[in-house]
Amino acid sequence: MPNKSSIEILGVYTEADEEMAVATSGDQVRLRLKGVEEEDISVGFVLCSPKVPVHVVSVFEAQVAIIELKSLLSAGYSCVMHVHTAVEEVTFEVTGV
């Protein structure tokens, strides 16, 4: 995703280039791929099963745990959210009060 190209994974490796038999969610891995050129891959692309593609959304709802904030947080508050390689401007809204 998002170019919906079919590829083949020829190998899964640790960051130290040791081959792995299995990788699970959260593992940092390197992949050897067949069927795609390096210049066709961008930050944020997702590998997924062609039978169960990743859902794409333009809006999502999240619960946020505030660890430290030195200003008031209310509806309309704007900030920047970092999730993996994504960096997005977000605005807080009040819902379901």
C-alpha positions in Angstrom: 0.0 0.0 0.0 -0.6 2.7 -1.3 0.5 1.7 -4.8 -1.2 -1.7 -4.5 1.7 -3.5 -6.2 2.1 -7.3 -5.7 5.6 -8.2 -4.4 7.3 -11.2 -3.0 9.3 -11.2 0.2 12.5 -13.2 -0.3 14.0 -12.7 3.1 13.4 -11.1 6.5 16.4 -9.8 8.5 17.2 -8.1 11.8 18.8 -4.7 11.7 22.2 -6.6 12.2 21.4 -8.4 8.9 20.7 -11.8 10.6 18.0 -13.8 8.8 14.8 -14.3 10.8 12.2 -17.0 10.3 9.3 -15.0 11.7 8.7 -11.3 12.5 5.9 -10.0 14.6 4.1 -6.7 15.1 6.6 -4.1 16.5 9.7 -5.8 15.2 12.2 -3.7 13.4 13.2 -5.6 10.3 14.8 -5.3 6.9 13.2 -7.0 3.9 14.5 -8.4 0.6 11.8 -7.8 -1.9 11.1 -9.0 -5.5 8.7 -7.2 -7.8 9.4 -3.6 -6.8 12.3 -1.1 -7.3 13.7 0.8 -4.3 12.7 4.2 -5.9 9.1 3.0 -5.9 9.0 2.7 -2.1 8.4 5.7 0.1 8.3 6.3 3.9 4.9 5.3 5.3 4.2 2.5 2.7 2.6 -0.6 4.4 3.0 -4.2 3.5 -0.2 -6.2 3.8 -2.0 -9.2 2.5 -3.7 -8.7 -0.8 -6.6 -10.7 0.6 -7.0 -8.4 3.6 -5.7 -4.9 2.6 -5.0 -2.2 5.2 -8.0 0.1 5.7 -7.4 3.7 4.6 -9.1 6.6 6.5 -9.1 10.4 6.3 -10.4 10.8 9.9 -10.0 8.8 13.0 -10.9 9.1 16.7 -8.3 8.5 19.4 -8.0 8.6 23.2 -5.0 10.7 24.2 -3.1 10.4 27.4 -1.5 13.8 28.3 1.9 13.3 30.0 2.9 16.9 30.3 1.3 20.1 29.0 2.2 23.6 30.0 -0.9 25.2 28.4 -4.7 24.7 28.4 -6.1 21.9 26.3 -9.6 22.5 24.9 -11.6 22.0 21.7 -9.8 23.7 18.9 -6.3 23.1 20.3 -3.9 22.4 17.4 -0.7 20.5 17.6 1.5 18.0 15.7 1.0 14.3 16.0 3.9 11.9 15.4 3.0 8.2 14.6 5.8 6.1 13.3 6.9 8.0 10.1 3.8 10.1 9.9 3.8 13.7 11.0 0.3 15.3 10.9 -1.2 18.5 12.2 -4.2 17.7 14.3 -7.0 19.7 16.1 -8.8 18.5 19.2 -12.6 18.3 19.1 -15.2 17.6 21.8 -17.4 14.6 21.0 -20.0 12.6 22.8 -20.1 14.8 25.9 
